[in-house]
Amino acid sequence: MLKLETVQFYKTKQGQTLREIADAFSVSERLLAQENGLRNEPFAGQILRIPNARGNAYTVQVGDTKELLAGSPENYRAMNGTDVFYLGMRIRIK
């Protein structure tokens, strides 16, 4: 099956944080950083590749689990690019 992928890019502005950009595109900070090889905040004028949106952004709340939100730990890892999971974290869900 052929899968069409639309690549989206964004040019950062002065003072923007990774969190602000991730929130604007409804992707997790970790996935955005991983996609662009970032270890620090982006600099003004940097071109970032925005990962494909696969689901909705969600903030982890008390009682949430990877299984509850993504179906399985493997699905969670595939959608968010990490095994990390903590209260208040912004993640992707289906």
C-alpha positions in Angstrom: 0.0 0.0 0.0 1.3 3.4 -1.0 1.4 5.9 1.9 1.4 9.6 1.0 3.5 11.7 3.4 3.3 15.4 3.5 6.5 17.0 4.8 6.0 20.3 6.7 8.8 22.7 7.6 8.8 25.8 9.9 11.3 28.7 10.2 11.7 29.6 13.9 11.4 33.2 15.1 13.4 35.0 17.7 12.7 33.8 21.3 10.5 30.8 20.3 10.9 27.7 22.4 10.6 24.1 21.4 7.5 23.8 23.6 5.8 26.7 21.8 6.5 25.3 18.4 5.5 21.8 19.4 2.2 23.1 20.9 1.5 25.2 17.7 1.8 22.1 15.5 0.2 19.6 18.1 3.3 17.4 18.3 5.3 16.4 21.3 8.4 18.3 22.2 10.4 15.1 22.3 9.3 14.0 18.9 10.0 17.5 17.4 13.5 17.5 18.9 14.2 13.9 17.8 13.0 14.7 14.2 15.4 17.6 14.0 18.3 16.3 16.1 17.9 19.1 18.7 19.7 18.9 22.0 19.0 22.6 22.8 16.4 25.2 22.0 16.2 26.2 18.3 17.8 29.4 17.2 16.1 32.2 15.3 15.8 31.4 11.6 16.4 27.6 12.0 14.3 25.5 9.7 12.6 22.6 11.5 10.9 19.6 10.0 7.5 19.1 11.6 6.7 15.4 12.1 3.4 14.2 10.6 0.5 14.6 12.9 -0.8 11.1 13.9 -3.4 11.8 16.5 -4.1 14.5 18.9 -1.9 16.3 21.5 -2.8 15.4 25.0 -1.4 16.3 28.5 -0.9 13.3 30.8 -3.2 13.4 33.9 -3.4 11.5 37.1 -4.5 7.9 36.4 -3.4 7.8 32.7 -1.3 4.9 31.4 0.4 4.2 28.1 -2.0 1.4 27.5 -5.1 3.5 28.3 -4.0 6.3 25.9 -2.2 4.4 23.1 -3.4 0.8 23.4 0.0 -0.6 24.2 3.5 0.5 25.3 4.7 -0.2 21.7 2.0 2.0 20.2 2.9 4.8 22.7 6.6 4.6 21.7 5.8 4.6 18.0 3.5 7.7 18.3 5.8 9.7 20.7 9.3 8.6 19.9 10.0 7.7 23.6 9.2 5.5 26.5 9.2 8.4 28.9 5.8 9.0 30.5 5.0 11.4 33.3 2.3 13.6 34.8 1.9 16.9 32.8 3.8 15.6 29.7 2.4 16.5 26.3 2.0 13.4 24.2 0.3 12.2 21.0 -2.8 9.9 21.2 -5.0 8.4 18.6 
